[in-house]
Amino acid sequence: MRTIAIQRDPRFSPNSVEKDLAILTAVALPMGGRIVAESRLNIVDVAEADTILNMGRMPQTLALLEENAAEKCIVNPVAGIRNCQRSRITALMRNAAIPMPPQEGNNGYWIKRGDEAAQTRNDIRYCADEAELEAAKAAFRSRGIANTVVQAHIVGDIVKFYGVEGTAFFRYFYPTDDGTTKFGDEQRNGIAHHYPFDWEALATTANRLAAIAETPVYGGDAIITADGAFCIIDFNDWPSFSRCRDEAAKAIVAYVAARQEM
């Protein structure tokens, strides 16, 4: 099997370029894979590969794979990458009754870029009230971003979760425990109280969403409220798995190996 691993363009890895490359390398090396930056990916790379480990998000990357790799083993597939665009994943979650924040609430709002994953800290903004929300919408429009998603702020513990759909691998962590953060937004919820909750139910829900979104290698964020309820506030294709990289890499390699045998 000839394997290539597509490295995500730096603009889609804000403050995480090295971490994203580390997990991709940890999966590609045991498979004898060659890493290719998505800005340099070409039709020859795709044509020569049997298996493609895909962290790419650029439109030209997705078009190249869609047009030339239909019969190949691709993880994550093009459909999954597109489904993780925030406005699309929000619609999928709503249609599937996945627990998620409402659009209105009494504790402020989050407005998020809807057309692509966040690339700068300005792509995700907290607004204390409706006036700030309207101002934020105008700011997004001034940047040429009309596609946005609004979520009510939910009070509770924020957890980051990571999984590989269809396997036993699922892990969750409290980012305020170790202080590791991309933009610092987790601090809005304060230090985690570690409210008891059914993590297996979260795992089941996250895996169901991964299957719906066709994104087997995934990560996301959830809020755990004081009564133990949870809602998913974010879901992404192939995160860095930096808190559990070695375990994740083994799970992804096993998942890909099983796909290759199908």
QUIDARA-V893431 format. One record per residue. PHI is phi as a letter, one per 30 degrees, with the letter a starting at -180 (NA if undefined). PSI is psi in whole degrees, 0 to 359 (NA if undefined). Layout:
# QUIDARA-V893431
PHI PSI
PHI PSI
This chain:
# QUIDARA-V893431
NA 128
c 127
b 135
b 151
b 119
d 115
d 129
d 140
d 141
e 330
d 340
c 7
b 56
e 125
h 19
b 17
e 311
d 322
d 317
d 319
d 325
d 316
d 323
d 318
d 319
d 332
d 319
d 320
e 312
d 339
c 3
i 28
d 155
c 130
d 132
b 127
d 136
d 336
d 343
c 1
d 137
b 175
d 331
d 316
e 313
d 316
d 325
d 347
c 143
c 326
b 136
b 117
d 112
c 110
c 0
d 148
b 352
d 141
e 321
d 330
d 312
d 321
d 319
d 317
d 318
d 322
d 338
b 3
b 30
d 327
c 8
c 164
d 110
b 125
b 115
d 148
d 164
e 316
e 321
d 319
d 315
d 324
d 338
d 358
e 135
e 319
d 326
d 314
d 327
d 317
d 318
d 318
d 316
d 316
d 331
c 6
h 37
d 133
e 124
a 162
d 150
d 171
d 343
b 150
a 188
c 7
b 25
j 183
b 157
c 131
c 133
b 145
e 132
c 341
d 333
b 173
d 158
d 135
c 336
b 167
d 341
d 353
d 351
b 120
b 139
c 138
b 127
d 333
a 183
d 329
d 315
d 325
d 316
d 322
d 321
d 320
e 319
d 321
d 320
d 315
d 324
d 339
c 4
i 19
c 101
c 339
c 105
b 161
b 135
c 131
b 140
d 143
d 133
c 127
d 130
l 186
d 135
c 134
b 145
c 132
b 154
b 139
a 167
b 110
e 138
i 7
b 179
d 359
d 117
a 128
b 150
b 152
b 155
c 110
d 333
d 349
d 322
c 354
i 2
d 126
a 154
c 310
b 354
i 5
d 336
d 335
d 341
d 329
d 354
i 179
d 137
d 139
d 348
h 50
e 136
d 141
a 166
d 92
d 332
d 326
d 321
d 317
d 316
d 317
d 316
d 320
d 324
d 319
d 320
e 319
d 316
d 319
d 357
h 43
b 82
d 329
c 110
b 168
a 170
a 186
b 145
b 156
c 131
c 119
d 170
d 334
d 6
i 0
d 157
b 155
b 145
d 126
c 348
a 148
b 128
b 153
d 134
h 78
d 185
d 342
h 31
d 334
d 349
b 41
e 312
d 315
d 316
d 317
e 317
d 320
d 320
d 318
e 316
d 320
d 313
d 319
d 321
d 322
d 323
d 333
d 351
d NA
